[in-house]
Amino acid sequence: MKVSKELIFLNLGIIFMSTSGIFGRLISIKPELAIFYRCLLAAIMLFLFIRIRKLPYKNIVKDDKRFILLGGGLLAFHWVTYFYALSIHSIAIAILTLHTFPVMTAIFEPLILKTKFHSYHLLLAILVMIGIWIILPSFDIGDKLVLATLFGIVSALSYALRNIWTKKVMSRYNGSVMMFYQVFIAMVVLSPYLFFYESHFTTNDWIFIPCLAFVTTVLGHTLLVSSLKHYSAVTVSLISCIIPIYGVLWGVIFINEIPNSKTIIGGSLILLSFIVESYFSQRNYNLKKSIIINTKDLS
């Protein structure tokens, strides 16, 4: 089966996005400030890219503005709550609780966008949830673990809703343009925190905030947002469930966090759901492409 470039780009975006956990752990300033500077740098990079590529970015449909504003606000909330989870506890807790968002997407997308509900999406989402449940440590619980888990779940909800609302208008815009508007809005939303917190940058901050802006945001999120033109938010969400595995690998490589047997077993279930969803999404894409080609030939 020939793999489309769209699926390749989506998976590259997912690899780039998986670096957020390790960068987030290595950044020392407050989450609101870290995300503000992340958005500032990403907005500058994206704007330069848009101007160099001469992409249209001024013609926003009036009815789309509220969805783009909402998407930017949800993106800011998602990133800040995720970074709070990272600052409170481990990468594993933050990234795994965040990745409950496919279940939320599977539930809310058909309700919000009036799309067809596929029963196998729910089954795959349940498989992912079982995998995450296996990976999570036993709740013999400290307050920090509970708080980090709550932040992760709230981050997951805001991320799921952002993807759904973005999907609603994405077909009319370039992925880089959409990402520029959303990070710019997120930057504006978070700018008041500059007056509440002092920015005491460490050497790590000077290195990893630009890395976070370019690798995770500009490359990762732009490729992911662009994929919403070709796949449903549910499909993108379920394929993105491979991110925790990549995140664990970055932890092993850079900060020597070695996964235990529960992580390996749970991660295997998540990987299985990724493979199944990748197969079905690719098959559906090839089928749609074949129908379009055949229709053109008939005309």
N, C-alpha and C positions, 0 to 999 in steps of 0.2 A: 504493500500500500504506500503510495507516494505521500510524503508528509508535506503539508503546505507551509509556505514561508510564514503565514500568520501564526500557525501553531509553534513554529520555531521561535518567532519573536516573542510570543507569549511566555514561553519557557525561559528565554533569556531574561525577560523582565522579572520573572519570578526568582531567578538566581540572584539578580541584582538587588531585588527587594529583600531577600533573605539576610542581607548584611545589616539591616536596621538594628537587630538585636545587639550584635557585637559593637557597632558604633555607639548605640545608645548607652551601653554599659560603660564605655570608655570616656564618655563625655561627662564632665563634672558639674556644669552649671544647671540651674533650675530648668525643668522640662519646658516651661512656657518660653523661656529665653532661647533654649536650644532649638526649639521648633521655629521660633521667630527668625533666628539667623539662618536656619536651614531653608526656610521659605524665601528669605531675602536673597540668598545666594542662588537658589534654584530659579527664582523669578528672573534674575539678571541673566543667568545662563540660557534659560528658555527664550527670553526676549531676543537675545543676540542670535540664537539659532533661528528663530522665526524671521527675523529681519534678513539674515544671510540667505535663508531659503526662500524669502519673499512669499511667505505664507500669509493668506488673508486672515486678519485677526480683529478687524474693526466691525465687521458686519454680523452683529449678534441679533438674532431674532428676538423681538420684544418679549414674546411669551416664554422664551427660554431663560431670560435673565434671572427669574426667581429660582429656577432649578440650579443654575450655575452658582448663584449666591449661596443657596442651601448646601450645595455640594462642597463649596469652599469652607463654609462654617463647620460642616460635619468632618471634613478632612482635618481641620485644626483640632477639633475635639478628640478625634480618633488618635492623632499623633501624640497629643499631650497626655491623654490617659494611658496610652501604651508606654510612654516614657516614664510615667509615674510607676507603672507596674515593674518596669525594668529597674528603676532606682530603688524600689522597695525590696524586691526579691530577685530571683535568678532569671537568666534568659529563658530557661525552660518553662517556668511558670508563666512569664509574660507572653511568650510567643505561642504557647499551647492554648492558653485561655483566649487569646486573640483569635485563634483559629477555630473558635466555635462559630465564626461568622458565616461559614457556608450553610449551616443549619438555619440560621436566621434569614439568610438570603433565600433559601429554598421555601421558607414559609411566607416571607413578605413580598417577594417579587411577583408571584401570581396575583396577590391581592392588590398591589399598587399599580402594576403595569398591565394587569388583566391578561397575562400570558398563560399558555397552557401549562398545567401542572403535570410533571412527569414523575410517576411513582418511583422509578429507579433512582431519581435524584434524592428522594427522601431516604431510600435504603442506603445509598452511598454516604449520605450525611450521617446516618446512624452509625455506619461502620467507622467513619471518622471520629465520631463522638466516643465510641468504644475504645478506639486507639488512643485518644487523648486521655480518657479516664484511666487507662492502664498506665500511661506514662506519668501522670500526675502523682506526686508523693502522697503517702497516706496522711489523712487529716488528723494528726495528733495535736492540734493546730495552734500555731502562734498567730498573734494578731496581724503581723506583717504578711503572712501567707494569705490570710483571709482578705486583707485589704488589696494585696497585689492581684489576687484572683478576681475581685470585684472590679478593679480598674481594667483588667484584661477583658472581662465580659462586656463592660460598658464600651470599651474601645472597639470590640467586635461588632456591637450593635450599630454604633455610629458609622463604622466602615461599611457594613452591609447596606445601610440606608444610603450612604454616599454613592456606592456602586450602582444601586438601583436607580436613583434619581439621575445620575450621570448617563446611564444607559438610555434613559428617556429622551435625551437630546443629543447623544453622542454622534448619531448618524450624520448630523449636519456640520460637524467640526473636525478639524485635524486634531490628532491626539496631543501633539505638543502645544497647540493653541489652548485646548481645554485644560491641560495641566497647568499652563501659565496662568490662566484666569483663576484656577482653584488655589494655587499656591500664593498668588497675589492677595486673594481674598483672605486666606488663612493668615498671611502676614499682617494684614490690616486688623483683623480680629484680635491678634495677639499683641499688637503694638502697645496697648496701654500698660502691659506688664513691664515695659522698659522703665516706667516711672515708679514701679513698686519693688523691683529687684535690682541689685547691683550685679554687674557682669564681671566676675573675677575669673578671667580665662587662664587655664593651665596650658602647658605645651600640648597635651593631648587634645584639648578643645580646639586649638588652632589647626591641628592636623585633621581631626575626625569630623568636625562640623562641615568643612568643605567636602570631605569624602562622602558624608551622609547626603549632602545636597546634590552632588553630582551622580554618584553611583546609585544610591538608593532611590532618590527622588527624580532627578532628570532622566536617567536611563530606565530604572525599574518601573516607576509609576507611569511614565509616559508610554512605555511599551504595554503595560497592563491596561491603561485607559484606552489605548488604540485598539486593543483586542476586543473591546466591547462593541466595536463596529461589526465584528464577525461572529462573536459568540455571545450567548446570554450571560447575564450577571451570575446566574447559578452555575453555569459551566465554568466561567472564569474563577469563581469562588472555589469550586471543588478541585479544579486543577491546581489552584494556589495552595491546596492543603499539603503539597510537598515542601512548602517553605519551612515548617518546623524541623524537618529532617536536615535541610541545608543549614538552618540556624544552629542546630546542635553540632553539625560538622565545623562551622566557623568557631564555635565555642571550644571544640576539641583542639583545633589548629592554633588558635590565638591565646586562649586563656586556660587550656588544659582541663576543660570540663569533660570528663570521660563519662559517656552514657552508661547506665546500668542495664541489666537484663530487661527490666520493665520498659525502659525507653526503646530498646531494640524491638521488643514484641509489639508495642503500641505503634512505633514508627513503621513497622512492616504492614500493619493494617492501613495506615494512612497512605503508604506507598501503593498498596493494592488498589485503593479507591482512586488514586491519581492515575494509575495505569488504565483502569476500566473507563474512567471518565474521559481520558485522553483518546482512547479508542473510539468511544461513541461520538465524541465531539468531532473527531476527524472524519468519521464515517458520515455523519450528518452534513458536515461541510462539503465533502466530496459529492454527496447526493444532491445538495442544493446547486452546486456548481454544474453538475451534469445536467440537471433540469433546465438551468438557464441557457447552457450551450445548445441543448436539444431544441429549446423554444426558439432560439435565434435561427437555428438551421431550418426549422419548419417555416419561419416567416420569410 
